[in-house]
Amino acid sequence: MHTTAAAEDTLGRPAGADHGDAAYWARIRRIVDQAPPLSDHQRAVIRTAFHQPADHKERAA
């Protein structure tokens, strides 16, 4: 039996939390604002991951 299903939604967020409200997004903005900026290398790795050809993605799966 999977007991966390009732406690979390499909994205792993707490059940019952209103994720569309201003308080939630304000909290997200605070967390993001506290994070250090990405380096050029980190940005390049992320960009590369999202711009892979479809056949390369299929081989990786």
Backbone as a printed PyTorch tensor [residue, N CA C, xyz], in Angstrom:
tensor([[[  0.8450,  -1.1860,   0.0000],
         [  0.0000,   0.0000,   0.0000],
         [  0.8820,   1.2370,   0.0000]],

        [[  0.5550,   2.1890,  -0.8600],
         [  1.3390,   3.4150,  -0.9870],
         [  0.6760,   4.5010,  -0.1490]],

        [[  1.2390,   4.7990,   1.0050],
         [  0.5840,   5.7080,   1.9520],
         [  0.7800,   7.1760,   1.6290]],

        [[  1.7730,   7.5160,   0.7940],
         [  2.0010,   8.9310,   0.5110],
         [  1.0270,   9.4850,  -0.5230]],

        [[  0.2730,   8.6270,  -1.2000],
         [ -0.6460,   9.1040,  -2.2300],
         [ -1.6650,  10.0840,  -1.6630]],

        [[ -2.1440,   9.8270,  -0.4710],
         [ -3.1170,  10.7310,   0.1240],
         [ -2.4670,  12.0010,   0.6400]],

        [[ -1.1900,  11.9140,   0.9690],
         [ -0.4980,  13.0610,   1.5450],
         [  0.1230,  13.9670,   0.4880]],

        [[  0.2520,  13.4850,  -0.7590],
         [  0.8860,  14.2710,  -1.8100],
         [  0.0900,  14.1640,  -3.1030]],

        [[  0.2100,  15.2060,  -3.9290],
         [ -0.4130,  15.1090,  -5.2460],
         [  0.5630,  14.4270,  -6.1970]],

        [[  0.2570,  14.3710,  -7.4810],
         [  1.0860,  13.6340,  -8.4310],
         [  2.4520,  14.2740,  -8.6510]],

        [[  2.6340,  15.5210,  -8.2730],
         [  3.9230,  16.1800,  -8.4300],
         [  4.7250,  16.1780,  -7.1380]],

        [[  4.2510,  15.4820,  -6.1100],
         [  4.9760,  15.4010,  -4.8600],
         [  4.7470,  16.5770,  -3.9400]],

        [[  3.7640,  17.4050,  -4.2550],
         [  3.4690,  18.5570,  -3.4110],
         [  2.4860,  18.1420,  -2.3260]],

        [[  2.4850,  18.8170,  -1.1850],
         [  1.5440,  18.4760,  -0.1160],
         [  0.1020,  18.5460,  -0.5950]],

        [[ -0.6900,  17.5510,  -0.2350],
         [ -2.0990,  17.5250,  -0.6200],
         [ -2.8400,  18.6650,   0.0650]],

        [[ -3.7850,  19.2200,  -0.6140],
         [ -4.6090,  20.2780,  -0.0420],
         [ -4.0060,  21.6580,  -0.1560]],

        [[ -2.7510,  21.7730,  -0.5420],
         [ -2.1320,  23.0930,  -0.6830],
         [ -2.6330,  23.7350,  -1.9670]],

        [[ -2.9250,  25.0030,  -1.9060],
         [ -3.3870,  25.7310,  -3.0820],
         [ -2.1650,  26.2980,  -3.7940]],

        [[ -1.7180,  25.6230,  -4.8460],
         [ -0.4930,  26.0110,  -5.5290],
         [ -0.7100,  27.1430,  -6.5190]],

        [[ -1.9080,  27.6240,  -6.6410],
         [ -2.1620,  28.7320,  -7.5300],
         [ -2.2430,  30.0520,  -6.7780]],

        [[ -2.1380,  30.0200,  -5.4590],
         [ -2.2990,  31.2600,  -4.7160],
         [ -1.0100,  32.0680,  -4.6400]],

        [[ -1.1530,  33.3280,  -4.3250],
         [ -0.0260,  34.2600,  -4.3000],
         [  1.0100,  33.8840,  -3.2530]],

        [[  0.6040,  33.3620,  -2.1140],
         [  1.5530,  33.0000,  -1.0530],
         [  2.5010,  31.8980,  -1.5220]],

        [[  1.9620,  30.9350,  -2.2330],
         [  2.7950,  29.8450,  -2.7490],
         [  3.8530,  30.3890,  -3.7010]],

        [[  3.4290,  31.2090,  -4.6640],
         [  4.3720,  31.7360,  -5.6520],
         [  5.3450,  32.7230,  -5.0230]],

        [[  4.9310,  33.4390,  -4.0050],
         [  5.8530,  34.3280,  -3.2890],
         [  6.9470,  33.5000,  -2.6220]],

        [[  6.5590,  32.3560,  -2.0410],
         [  7.5400,  31.4610,  -1.4170],
         [  8.5110,  30.9260,  -2.4570]],

        [[  8.0120,  30.5300,  -3.6110],
         [  8.8770,  30.0380,  -4.6820],
         [  9.8560,  31.1270,  -5.1120]],

        [[  9.3740,  32.3610,  -5.2830],
         [ 10.2510,  33.4700,  -5.6710],
         [ 11.3470,  33.7080,  -4.6280]],

        [[ 10.9880,  33.6160,  -3.3350],
         [ 11.9990,  33.7970,  -2.2770],
         [ 13.0700,  32.7250,  -2.3610]],

        [[ 12.6600,  31.4860,  -2.5830],
         [ 13.6210,  30.3840,  -2.6900],
         [ 14.5430,  30.5990,  -3.8840]],

        [[ 13.9700,  30.9500,  -5.0220],
         [ 14.7580,  31.1660,  -6.2370],
         [ 15.7050,  32.3530,  -6.0590]],

        [[ 15.2260,  33.4120,  -5.4380],
         [ 16.0600,  34.5970,  -5.2340],
         [ 17.2580,  34.3180,  -4.3370]],

        [[ 17.1320,  33.3440,  -3.4280],
         [ 18.2290,  33.0040,  -2.5210],
         [ 19.2710,  32.1010,  -3.1740]],

        [[ 18.9120,  31.4590,  -4.2490],
         [ 19.8230,  30.5330,  -4.9150],
         [ 20.9240,  31.3100,  -5.6270]],

        [[ 22.1420,  30.7630,  -5.6350],
         [ 23.2250,  31.4320,  -6.3640],
         [ 22.9490,  31.3780,  -7.8660]],

        [[ 23.4600,  32.3320,  -8.6150],
         [ 23.2440,  32.3110, -10.0620],
         [ 23.9510,  31.1170, -10.7030]],

        [[ 23.4020,  30.6530, -11.8160],
         [ 24.0230,  29.5480, -12.5390],
         [ 25.2810,  30.0380, -13.2380]],

        [[ 26.2880,  29.1700, -13.2890],
         [ 27.5030,  29.4930, -14.0420],
         [ 27.2090,  29.2950, -15.5340]],

        [[ 28.0930,  29.8020, -16.3780],
         [ 27.9230,  29.6020, -17.8180],
         [ 27.9410,  28.1160, -18.1580]],

        [[ 28.7770,  27.3440, -17.4680],
         [ 28.8450,  25.9030, -17.7120],
         [ 27.5190,  25.2270, -17.3460]],

        [[ 26.9340,  25.6020, -16.2000],
         [ 25.6590,  25.0130, -15.7960],
         [ 24.5650,  25.3390, -16.8050]],

        [[ 24.5320,  26.5860, -17.2730],
         [ 23.5430,  26.9700, -18.2800],
         [ 23.7350,  26.1730, -19.5660]],

        [[ 24.9890,  25.9450, -19.9640],
         [ 25.2790,  25.1900, -21.1850],
         [ 24.8230,  23.7390, -21.0470]],

        [[ 25.0420,  23.1320, -19.8770],
         [ 24.6130,  21.7400, -19.6560],
         [ 23.0920,  21.6440, -19.7470]],

        [[ 22.3930,  22.5690, -19.1240],
         [ 20.9220,  22.5640, -19.1640],
         [ 20.4300,  22.7780, -20.5890]],

        [[ 21.0100,  23.7410, -21.2760],
         [ 20.6100,  24.0350, -22.6560],
         [ 20.8210,  22.8000, -23.5330]],

        [[ 21.9530,  22.1200, -23.3680],
         [ 22.2520,  20.9290, -24.1590],
         [ 21.2420,  19.8170, -23.8890]],

        [[ 20.8790,  19.6390, -22.6450],
         [ 19.9180,  18.5890, -22.2840],
         [ 18.5700,  18.8070, -22.9630]],

        [[ 18.1580,  20.0510, -23.1230],
         [ 16.8510,  20.3320, -23.7150],
         [ 16.8820,  20.4220, -25.2320]],

        [[ 18.0550,  20.4470, -25.8240],
         [ 18.1440,  20.5920, -27.2740],
         [ 18.7720,  19.3730, -27.9320]],

        [[ 18.6160,  18.2020, -27.3280],
         [ 19.1310,  16.9700, -27.9240],
         [ 18.1900,  16.5110, -29.0320]],

        [[ 18.7530,  15.9520, -30.0990],
         [ 17.8960,  15.3860, -31.1480],
         [ 17.0370,  14.2580, -30.5880]],

        [[ 15.8810,  14.0430, -31.1670],
         [ 14.9350,  13.0370, -30.6810],
         [ 15.5470,  11.6380, -30.6740]],

        [[ 16.3370,  11.2790, -31.6980],
         [ 16.8990,   9.9290, -31.7420],
         [ 17.9020,   9.7110, -30.6090]],

        [[ 18.6070,  10.7410, -30.1910],
         [ 19.5520,  10.6370, -29.0800],
         [ 18.7970,  10.4160, -27.7660]],

        [[ 17.6730,  11.0700, -27.6080],
         [ 16.8490,  10.8980, -26.4040],
         [ 16.3160,   9.4640, -26.3230]],

        [[ 15.9020,   8.9160, -27.4630],
         [ 15.3640,   7.5560, -27.4800],
         [ 16.4360,   6.5330, -27.1020]],

        [[ 17.6700,   6.7330, -27.5740],
         [ 18.7550,   5.8100, -27.2380],
         [ 19.1070,   5.8880, -25.7590]],

        [[ 18.9510,   7.0610, -25.1400],
         [ 19.2930,   7.2500, -23.7360],
         [ 18.2540,   6.5970, -22.8180]],

        [[ 17.0430,   6.4230, -23.3000],
         [ 15.9640,   5.8720, -22.4530],
         [ 16.0500,   4.4010, -22.2500]]])
